[in-house]
Amino acid sequence: MSRLLVRLGAVLTVSATLVVGSGSVAAAHVTVHSDDAVRGHAAEIAFRVPDENDTASTVTVSLALPAETPIAEVDVLPLAGWTYQVTRTPLSTPLSNDDGDEVSEVVSRIDWHATSPDMAVKPGQYQVFRIVAGPLPRTDWLVFKVVQTYDDGQVQRWIDNPLADGEPPAHPAPVLAVESDSSGSDGHGPAATVVPVASSQAGTPAVAWWAAMAIAVAALIAALVSVVVSFRTARRVGGDEKAG
């Protein structure tokens, strides 16, 4: 009986480790999210930047907007404890904004800087940086590049483009899925562009997490069934020995 209890405890420990460990997949790397990313419309876009360094804090976050699919207007939401600097780049082909006015230069980069060590993103923490951009171009995906700088001088570049086979690259750039306008009008953005990726980077960790969860639960059920069968077998053998 004690041997079976030990086996059951080991099974529960391993299963719990699988479940908890799978949660770290969804928490890793810089990600991008928007609830209203629709072609031809403005959207609030949030960038979640975790500090994955064990000893250093994040003091600078640099965001490069996609040059192949420029966005006419970009506004930055102020963040307490952080300053920001906007870089603009002239366009060879002007765009139109929401009011129909011609735009000859666009925001190509935003740099956020922590105003003090206390406001930096500490190890194990994360910060969300928000912008409003629009009208979004006629594209299925927007690929952003993020460079993260730590207070000890280390630099982490989240700039790897999605791979054609759907596998996540080593340092994935945040990818935002852009939905089609239900009215059939895609606004004033450039021609549609398709990024070779199976799913958005923001959604990929969630899929991996659910897959890991399913595997862990299946392993737990199988292990529990094995323990129950072993327990019943042990009782039956013990009963037969007493009867004999």
Order of alpha helices (4+ residues) and beta strands (2+ residues): alpha-beta-beta-beta-beta-beta-beta-beta-beta-beta-beta-beta-alpha
